[in-house]
Amino acid sequence: MGKNKLSKFKENLTFKNLVQPVFDDVFRNDHELKGKWHTNMFGNSNPIVLELGCGKGEYTVGLSRHFKDKNFLGIDIKGARLWRGVKTTTEENLSNAAFLRTRIEVIKSFFSCEEVSEIWITFPDPQLKTGRIKKRLTSSEFLNNYRNFLKAGGIVHLKTDNVNLHRYTKALAQENGLEILLATEDLYGTVSDDPILGIRTYYELMFLEKGMTITYLRFKIDGTKPIEEPIHFEEQLL
């Protein structure tokens, strides 16, 4: 492990807006902040927005700058990546931004019913290998988990360079009767003047430099019927 990583891990321990639980403490157990993020982390009752697999936290940082009336929480398992977002929000005194280092698989351990208003999923691993659909952050299994803590009509944003993941998620939403608010396979060819959608992540800049097209999907999770995998979608592995 490089000295740079070690120094970041060490500095991470000093940040007040970074939560780093031990995995065994939250596996099938509730974290002490569950149901208390408003009071114990943010100190207000403003809506909470998650960025899953946030990496360096570009969206958590960018959104917290734009929306002072919302709270933003970036979640990732990579501490060295999180360091950049945590340090930036600390230096800029963005009190409406925080970070959580954990695996998305145990996310139910951290949030109570209707504690979260929105979820951003930015450039996740599309998990295209056979048998790995359940690991997609937009799979039915994950969406059912999100429903446990999303407010009624909670919004999910998916921004990705992978057309197959975009189409799969769109088909899943359609077949489960989830309201799609916006869907485009060419974000910047469709929406050119939205400063929020225009926030660029580290990976997105890499994809754009290669001439790749960015897709975007925004939909609501509502109702109580379990979300199921789309049966009329054929994997194209694009």
Stockholm file with secondary structure:
# STOCKHOLM 1.0

chainA/1-238         MGKNKLSKFKENLTFKNLVQPVFDDVFRNDHELKGKWHTNMFGNSNPIVLELGCGKGEYTVGLSRHFKDKNFLGIDIKGARLWRGVKTTTEENLSNAAFLRTRIEVIKSFFSCEEVSEIWITFPDPQLKTGRIKKRLTSSEFLNNYRNFLKAGGIVHLKTDNVNLHRYTKALAQENGLEILLATEDLYGTVSDDPILGIRTYYELMFLEKGMTITYLRFKIDGTKPIEEPIHFEEQLL
#=GR chainA/1-238 SS CCHHHHHHHHHHTTCTTEECCCHHHHTTSCCTTTTCIIIIIISSCCCEEEEETCTTTHHHHHHHHHCTTSEEEEEESCHHHHHHHHHHHHHTTCTTEEEEESCGGGGGGTCCTTCEEEEEEESCCCCCSTTCGGGSTTSHHHHHHHHTTEEEEEEEEEEESCHHHHHHHHHHHHHTTCCEEEEESCHHHHCCSCTTTTCCCHHHHHHHHTTCCCEEEEEEECSSSCCCCCSSCCCCCC
#=GC SS_cons         CCHHHHHHHHHHTTCTTEECCCHHHHTTSCCTTTTCIIIIIISSCCCEEEEETCTTTHHHHHHHHHCTTSEEEEEESCHHHHHHHHHHHHHTTCTTEEEEESCGGGGGGTCCTTCEEEEEEESCCCCCSTTCGGGSTTSHHHHHHHHTTEEEEEEEEEEESCHHHHHHHHHHHHHTTCCEEEEESCHHHHCCSCTTTTCCCHHHHHHHHTTCCCEEEEEEECSSSCCCCCSSCCCCCC
//
